Amino acid sequence: MKIVVTGSNGLLGWHTAARVHARNCAAAFRGEEPPYDLVRLDRAGFENPSLLKAAVNGADAVLHFAGVNRGDDNAVEKANPDIATALVKACQSAGSTPHIIYANSIHAEHDTPYGRSKRLAAEILARGEGKFTNLILPHIFGECAKPFYNNVTATLIHQIWAGKRPEINPDGMVHLLHAGKAGEIAVSAALQGQTGDIRPAGNPLSIPDLWERLAGFHESYQNNIFPRFDDSFDLNLFNSYRMASYPEGWPRQLTQHSDNRGTLFEAVKCGGGQTFMSTTNPGVIRGDHFHLHKVERFLVLQGQATIRIRKIFSDNVWEYQVDGKNPSPVDMPTLHTHSIQNTGKEPLLTLFWTHDLFDPDNPDTFFDKVLP
């Protein structure tokens, strides 16, 4: 099945493409053929008609997330219908009738330049020759969202890590939906052939309450305490919050208490989860996988190692040198493939902690090499 994701460098497009990629990685690990031919298309693809035509040629589904949501009012009002028109024309030129799932917005119901722009784009796409799904989304948040870019959650997270308290509208209200969950809904609609309007509900939260929840995460995390994750919303919000600590915030220093008996330090404090240890021979690499939800900590207790982290679909690799003589944890961000390599001459002893118990039927582990 060929799936095209437009706007794949944006928040929603990246999260969705990562989930399609995860399905392919899981199949490859089982020795099966990847079920999806994933084509990622960014905004630049709409400026090249031949590239756009090639992308949609033979496509079964187009998850259409490319769009414009800020700028001059006239430009915004014109941009989204123009993009929709270009997509329809490319499909016609390629002789393709893909199922188009369009990431619309609750703002399409408002008489604003952006609202009119989104509403008209949906009408253009609905007149295409293939199936059409109008995915009307509330406020989207998630890992790697841009602060000060029409995303209040990302902006508040940025301010918390910067040590600032912004002015908060006491009457402000959001209905938050994680980008990954929205992406799963879009993929499911494509697989099941679901058409018409889909209106996923967001978690209603006042802006002051959102700030307090994020500030609570920060206070605990700075004290080496992981909060309890009573539901998936809190887990996704926490993962979005901690993503802003990379890459500069790692590795972290632990407080060590030493006397004539030796040294004691707290590896992790939390309300649950699973801890395990491993030894790794010199030169050997462990990991080379990513998680969609799992919170995970690596802590070298003995030996020397290089921890590598790479954002899905990116070529940029972060490297952290760690040594058991100065135990310093590195937490693994979601949607980033990671590994640990023994770079010393002796066996490496590493403590691993994750917030949930391993479930072999749903391991949330997708193998994808950090380095080519």
N, C-alpha and C positions, 0 to 999 in steps of 0.2 A: 504494500500500500504506500503510495507516494503522498507525503504530507508536506505542504509548504507552510512555513511560518513567516509571515511578514512582520516587520518591526522587531526582528529577532535580537537586536541589541538593546531594545527597551526592556523595562522591568517585566511586563507581562509576557512579551515574546520570548525573553531569555528563560524565564521560569518554565514556560510551556515547552520550549524546545529541549530544555534539560530533562524534562520528564519523558519526552519521546525518546531522547538519547538513552535514558536510564533503562527503558524497556529493551532497546537494542543491546545494551551492555549485558543485561540479564540473560537475554537469549544467547549471545555469544559465549557467555560463561558456561551455559548448559550445552554448548556445542551445536546450537541451532543457528539457522540463518536469521539475521536481524529481520524482524517483521516489517520495519518501516524504512522507506527511502526518505530521509529527512532532508529538506532543502530549507536553508535559512536565508532569508532575504531582508536586508536592511533598507532604510529609506533611500539610499543611493540606487537601489535596484529599480526604483520607480522613475529614475531619470535616464534609464537605459532601456528602451523598448525591446531590444533584442534579448537582453538579459532577463527581463521580466517575462517575455514570451517563452523562453527556454525553461524558466523556473516552473511555470504553470503547465507546460506541455505534459500531458499524461497524468496530471495531478488528480488524485482522488478527493483530496480535501485541501482547502486553503484556510488556515487559521489567520484571519486578517486582523493584525494588531497595529500595523503601521498607521501613524496619524500625527496630527499637530494639535497640541492643546494649549499653546501659549504663543504670544507674539502680538503683532499688530492685529486689531480686530478684523479688518478687512482681509488680511492674509490668512488668519485662522479660519474665517468663514468660508473662504474659497478653497483652502488646502485639502480638507478631508473629502469633499465631493470630487475634487480633481484626482485624488489618489484612488478613490473608488472607481471613477470612470476609467482610469488607466488600467486598473485590474480587470474590469469587465472587458475592455477592448483587447487586452492581452489574451484572455481566455478565448474570445471569439477568433482572434488571429491564429491561435494555436489549435483551434478546433477542439478545445477542452471544455467540459462541463463539470468542474469540480463542485463539491459541496462547500460553500463558503460560510464559515462561522465568523461573524463580525463582532469584535469587541466594542460594543456600544456603551453608552454611559447613562446613568440616571439624569445627567445634565441635559440629555437630548429632549427632555420634557420641558425645559426652560426656554424662554424666548431671549436667548443671549447669542452673540456671534458663535460661540463654541457649541451651544446647544443646537442651534439651527444647522451648523456645519455637520454635526454628528447625525442629526435626524435625516438630512438630505442624503448623506453618504449611505445610510441604511436603505433608503428608498431606491437609490441607484443600484445597489448590490442586489436588492430583492428582485429587480427587473431582469437580472441575468438569467441565463438559460439553465443553470443547475439548481440544486437545492440551496436553501438559504436559512441560516439560523441567526437570529438577532439576540446576541448575548448582552443583556442590559446589566451592567456591572455597577456596584456601589463603589465606595472608596477602597482603592487597592493599596496594599502595603506588602513589604517583603524585603528579603536580603538584597543588598546592592541598590536599593532605591536612592534616587538623588535628593539630597536636601535642598530646600529653597526652589523646588521645581514641582509645584502643585502636588506635594505629598507631605501632608502635615506630620505624619508619623516619622518619616525620615528626617524632617526638619527638627522635630523635638529630640530625636535620638542624637542628632549632630550636636545640638545645644547641650545636651547632658554630658556627652563626652568632652565637650569644650569647656565644661565647668560654668556654663551660663544658664540663667533662668530667664526664658523669654517672656514677653507679655502674652498672656493667654486670655482669649475671649471666654469669659465665664459662661456664656450662653452657647458656645460652639458645640456642635454635635457631629459625629461621624458614624458611619456604618461600615465597619472594616471587614474586608475579605482578603485573605492571603493570596498573593499572586499565583502560588502553586496550586491552590485549591481552584481558583478561577481557570487556570490552565487545564487541570484535570477535567473540569466540566466541559471545556471546549473540546478536548480530545474525545471525551465520552460521547459528545453530541456527534462528532464526526464518525466514530465507530458504530454508533447505533442509528445513524441516519435521522437524528432528531431535528426537526425543523420548527420554524415559528419563533416566538419570543421565549427566552429563558431568563428568569429574574432571580438569580441566587441572592439570598439574604445575607447581609453583613451583620457583624456584631455591633449593636448600638452602644456607643460610648461617648460620654461628654469629653471635650478637650481637657478640662481639668482632671478628670478621672484617668484619661490616657496618660497625661503627664505624671500623675502620681504612681501609676503602675510601672511606667518606665523608670522613674526615679527610684522606685523600690527595687527593681532589678539591679540598678546600678549600685545602690548601697550594699546589697548582699554580695554582688559579684566582686566588688572592690575589696570585700572582706573574705574572699575565697569561698563564698557560700553560693551554691546553686539553688535557686528557688524550686519549689515543688511545681510540677507541671500537671495540674489537675485536668486540663483539657488541651486539645490541639491548638486552640487559639492562643493560649498563654505560651505554649511551646514555640509556635511560629513567631509570636511577638518577641520572645526572648532571643530567638535566633536572629531576627532582624536587628534587634538592639546590639547583640554582641558582634555582628558582622562589621559594625563601624569601628571596632578595635583593631582591625587588620589593615595593613601588615605591621604598622609601627608598634603596636601594643604587645608584641611577643618576641621572645619568651618572657615570662614573668618571674620575678624573684619571690621566693618563699621565705618567710621568717624562720630562721633556724635557731634552735635552743641547744647550746653545747655545754658540756661539763666533762668531768673526768671519766664519765661512763661512755661518752660518745655524743652523737647529735640526734635531735628529734625535730621533725617538722610535720606539718599537716598537709597531706597530699591533696585532699579534696574534702569539702564539707557539703552535705546534701541530705535530702530526705529519702533517698532510695537509690536504685540503680545497681550496677554490676561492676565489680573490680576484678581484673585478672592481670597476670604477669606473664612475661615471655623472656626467653633468652634468644639472642640473634647472633649468629656467627659473623666474624669479620667479613665485610664486603657485601653481606646479604641485605636485601631490601624487603621490607614488609609493607603491606598496605596496597598502594596503587588502586584505591577505590574511593568512591564518594558516597555521601548519604543525603537523603532529601530532608530528613527530620532529626536524625540522631545527634545528640550533644555528646561530644567525646573529648577526652583529655589524654595526652601523651605526657609521661613524666619519666625521664631517664634517671635511674638510680645508680647505675654503675656502667662505666665506659663512655665512649664518645659517639655521637651520632649527628647526622644531618637530617632534619625534617624538611620535607618539600611539600608545598601546597600550590595548586594551580586551579584557577577558576575554570569551570566547564566552558569549553569552546575558546579559551584564551591560550596564548602561547607563553604568557608571562608567568614565571615560576618564582615563588617566594622561598627562600632558604633560611633555615634557622639552625645555627650550630649549638648543640647542647652537650653538657658534660655532667656525669653523675657526681663529680666533685662539688658541683654547685647546682643542686637540683632545681630546675626551672621549667615549669609546665608550659606546654603549648596546646591550646584547645583547637580542635579542628572545625572550621566553619562549614556549614551545610552548603551543598552545591559546589564544592571545591574538592577535587580529587587530591589525595595526600598519601605520603609514604614516609617511612623512616629507614635510614640506612646506617648500618654499623660502619663507622669510619675509623674505628680504633683497631688495635691489634689483639684485643681480648674479647671474650663474649660480652655482648651488650645485655644489660638487665633493664627492662622497661615495665613500668606500671601503666596500665590502661584502665580508664574508667569511662563508662557510658551511663546515661540517665535511665535507660530502660533495660529490661532483661532480653537476652537474645531470643528471637522467635525464628526458628528455621523456616517457617512457612511465610514469614514476612520479614526478612533480614534487614531490609533498608540498606543494603550494601551492593554497590554496582561497580564492577571492576573496570578501571579505566586508567591506563598508565599515566603517571605524572610527566615523565620524560619520554620522548619518542623512542 
